[in-house]
Amino acid sequence: MNAARPRYAVITPARDEAANLMHLAASLASQLVLPEEWIIVDNGSTDETAAVAAALSDRYEWVRWTSIAGEEGHVRGAPVVRAFHVGITQVRPTAEFVAKVDADVTFEEDYFVRLLSRFAEDPSLGIASGGCYELVHSHWRQRHTTEPNVWGAARIYRRSCLDAILPLADRMGWDVIDVLRARVANWRTHTCDEIPFRHHRVEAQRDGARHLHWLRQGEVAHYLHYRPTYLLLRTLHRVRRDRTAPALLWGFAVAAVQRRQRCEEPSVVAHVREQQRLRHIRRRAIEAARGSESSRRAAAARG
């Protein structure tokens, strides 16, 4: 990688994101090193997203956009992956890194320079993101995840890693499955909490009722063959802060009773179940507890 000018492309799947695209555009335009290209994929928008994307492509020579047919209503997962795949086909071969960035994200001017420096330091790093902050009760609060998870809203793929795990799973949970595939292929994945980005739409906001988010997470857990003991412990951990979390178990049970599709990649399933063995639970619980404590301290510091 050329240290003076990292070569990266940004892809943004966008559906009804006219209001957010301008803010993301300002963040990208302010980067210390501009992307080689920013590809906006309008995914069936009914607002002015296409018009905004066209205006941005006229303003900046490094912006391109395209439009594809979308789904009826709000569908999680699959439409985003389809739009991202379309964007990937348009990325120039010179881009050594590909970033998937949601329209409702902003970040500081050094976001990409700092993240790409982590890739330069570690040739085994395949997927990475910054730390996610969301606006809660007028304060930007950090959300935490446990390793080896990576935030899907503003992540970077090393091009060779992305090529190895394509096509991405065309379903909800794709941003977990791609990390698993990368890990199985001996790539490292990492969330750099010290490099923040701001997510302007709280996770699952588009789901409507909070319990619907957990129902869908339960379905993903079923797809990935989660160990029931791990799923129960995860639910007990989550319910302390979100009383709708038991819907996670219900979503898993419904998927099981209805015999819904399950992951048919043996290496991925084996990796999931190995990481969920009891001997790993303590480490993951400590990571989760540290994240919760950090969030509480930050909230207390802000008053």
KELODO-916741 format. One record per residue (C-alpha): x, y, z; residue in one letter. Coordinates in steps of 0.25 Angstrom, whole numbers, padded with zeros to 4 digits, always signed. Each point is the difference from the previous one (the first is absolute). Layout:
<rs>
XYZA;...
</rs>
This chain:
<rs>
+0000+0000+0000M;+0005+0014-0003N;+0001+0006+0014A;-0001+0014-0006A;-0013-0003-0007R;-0008-0012+0004P;-0008-0005-0011R;-0014-0003+0004Y;-0015+0001-0005A;-0012+0002+0008V;-0014-0006-0003I;-0013+0005+0006T;-0013-0008-0002P;-0011+0011+0002A;-0015-0001+0001R;-0007+0012+0003D;+0012+0007+0005E;+0000+0014-0007A;+0001+0007+0014A;+0012-0008+0005N;+0008-0001-0013L;+0004+0015+0000M;+0006-0002+0014H;+0007-0012-0004L;+0005+0007-0012A;+0006+0011+0008A;+0007-0010+0009S;+0006-0007-0012L;+0004+0013-0007A;+0008+0004+0013S;+0008-0012+0001Q;+0015+0002+0000L;+0001-0010-0011V;-0012+0000-0009L;-0005-0014-0005P;+0003-0003-0014E;-0015-0001-0002E;-0013+0000+0007W;-0010-0008-0006I;-0015+0002+0004I;-0010-0011-0003V;-0014+0005+0001D;-0008-0012+0004N;-0015+0003-0003G;-0001+0014+0006S;-0013+0007+0000T;+0006+0013+0005D;+0010+0009-0007E;+0012-0009+0003T;+0003-0002-0015A;-0001+0015-0002A;+0010+0003+0011V;+0009-0011-0005A;+0000+0006-0014A;+0003+0014+0006A;+0012-0006+0008L;+0006-0007-0013S;-0001+0014-0007D;+0007+0007+0011R;+0011-0010+0003Y;+0008-0008-0011E;+0002-0011+0010W;-0015-0003+0002V;-0008-0009-0009R;-0014-0006+0002W;-0009-0010-0005T;-0014-0005+0002S;-0006-0014+0002I;-0014-0005+0003A;-0003-0001+0015G;-0009-0009+0008E;-0015+0004+0004E;+0000+0005+0014G;+0012+0000+0010H;+0008-0013-0001V;+0013-0002+0008R;+0013-0006-0005G;-0003-0006-0014A;-0002+0014-0007P;+0012+0006+0006V;+0009-0012-0005V;-0006+0000-0014R;+0003+0015-0001A;+0014-0002+0006F;+0003-0011-0010H;-0004+0010-0012V;+0009+0010+0006G;+0012-0010+0001I;-0001-0003-0015T;+0002+0015-0003Q;+0012+0001+0009V;+0013+0003-0008R;+0011-0011+0001P;+0010+0011+0006T;-0008+0000+0013A;+0007-0008+0010E;-0011+0002+0011F;-0015+0000-0001V;-0008+0007+0010A;-0015-0002+0002K;-0005+0012+0007V;-0015+0003+0003D;-0006+0013-0004A;-0004+0003+0015D;+0015+0001+0004V;+0010+0011+0002T;+0014+0001+0005F;+0012+0008+0003E;+0010+0004-0012E;+0010-0010+0005D;-0009-0012+0000Y;+0005-0007-0012F;+0014+0004+0002V;+0000-0006+0014R;-0007-0013-0004L;+0008-0003-0012L;+0013+0002+0008S;-0005-0012+0008R;+0000-0008-0012F;+0014+0005-0004A;+0005-0005+0014E;-0007-0013-0001D;+0000-0008-0013P;-0009-0010+0006S;-0011+0010+0003L;-0011-0003-0010G;-0012+0008+0005I;-0001+0012+0010A;-0008+0011+0005S;+0000+0012+0009G;-0007+0001+0013G;-0015+0002-0001C;-0007+0012+0007Y;-0015+0003+0000E;-0008+0011+0005L;-0008-0004+0013V;-0007+0011+0008H;+0008+0011-0006S;+0013-0006+0003H;+0010-0008-0010W;+0002-0013+0007R;+0009-0011-0005Q;-0006-0014-0003R;+0009-0012+0003H;+0002-0013-0007T;+0008-0012+0004T;+0012-0005-0009E;+0000-0004-0011P;-0012+0007-0004N;+0001+0013-0009V;-0011+0011-0002W;-0007-0002-0013G;-0003+0015-0002A;+0014+0005-0003A;+0009-0011-0002R;+0012-0002-0009I;+0004-0013-0008Y;+0014-0003-0005R;-0003-0003-0014R;+0006-0014+0000S;-0008-0004+0012C;-0013+0005-0006L;+0003-0008-0013D;+0002-0012+0008A;-0013+0001+0008I;-0009+0004-0012L;-0012-0001-0003P;-0005+0005+0014L;-0012-0007+0006A;-0012+0006-0006D;-0008+0001+0013R;-0001+0006+0013M;+0013-0003+0008G;+0009+0002-0012W;+0009+0009+0008D;+0003-0011+0010V;+0001-0011-0010I;+0011+0007-0008D;+0008+0002+0013V;-0001-0015+0003L;+0004-0003-0015R;+0012+0009+0002A;+0004-0006+0013R;-0001-0014-0006V;+0009+0004-0011A;+0010+0005+0010N;-0002+0015-0001W;-0001+0008+0012R;-0012+0009+0003T;+0000+0012+0010H;-0008+0012+0005T;+0009+0012+0003C;-0008+0006+0011D;+0010+0012+0000E;-0004+0004-0014I;-0014+0005+0002P;-0011+0001-0010F;-0014+0006+0002R;-0012-0008-0003H;-0012+0009-0001H;-0011-0010+0000R;+0000-0009+0012V;+0001-0015-0003E;-0013-0007-0003A;-0007+0014-0001Q;-0006-0004-0014R;-0005-0013+0006D;-0011+0008+0008G;-0003-0007+0013A;+0013-0004+0007R;-0004-0015+0002H;-0001-0002-0015L;+0015+0003+0000H;+0002-0011+0010W;-0009-0010-0008L;+0009+0002-0012R;+0012-0002+0008Q;-0006-0013+0005G;-0002-0004-0015E;+0015+0003-0003V;+0004-0008+0012A;-0008-0012-0005H;+0006+0002-0014Y;+0014-0001+0006L;-0003-0012+0009H;+0003+0007+0013Y;+0001-0008+0012R;-0012+0001+0009P;+0008+0002+0012T;+0007+0012-0006Y;-0013+0006-0005L;-0006-0001+0014L;+0012+0006+0006L;+0000+0011-0010R;-0015+0003+0002T;+0002+0001+0015L;+0012+0010-0002H;-0009+0008-0009R;-0012+0000+0008V;+0006+0008+0011R;+0000+0012-0009R;-0011-0003-0010D;-0013-0007+0005R;-0004-0004-0014T;+0013-0009-0001A;-0007-0013+0003P;-0006+0001-0014A;+0013-0005-0005L;-0003-0013+0006L;-0014+0000-0007W;+0006+0004-0013G;+0009-0012+0001F;-0011-0009+0004A;-0009+0004-0011V;+0010-0002-0011A;+0003-0014+0006A;-0014-0004+0000V;-0002+0005-0014Q;+0012-0007-0005R;+0006+0012-0006R;+0012+0000-0008Q;+0014-0002+0007R;+0014+0003-0004C;+0006-0011-0008E;+0014+0004+0001E;+0006-0010+0009P;+0013+0008+0003S;-0008+0012+0005V;-0010-0008+0008V;+0012-0007+0007A;+0007+0013+0003H;-0013+0006+0006V;-0002-0012+0009R;+0014+0000+0004E;+0000+0014+0004Q;-0013-0002+0008Q;+0006-0012+0009R;+0000+0003+0015L;+0015+0002+0001R;-0001+0012-0009H;-0013+0006+0008I;+0008+0006+0011R;+0009+0008-0010R;-0012+0005-0008R;-0007+0004+0013A;+0012+0008+0005I;+0000+0007-0014E;-0015+0003+0001A;+0001+0005+0014A;+0012+0009-0003R;-0008+0006-0011G;-0012+0003+0009S;+0008+0006+0011E;+0007+0009-0010S;-0014+0005-0005S;-0004+0002+0014R;+0012+0008+0003R;-0001+0009-0012A;-0015+0003+0003A;+0004+0004+0014A;+0011+0009-0005A;-0010+0007-0009R;-0009+0002+0012G;
</rs>
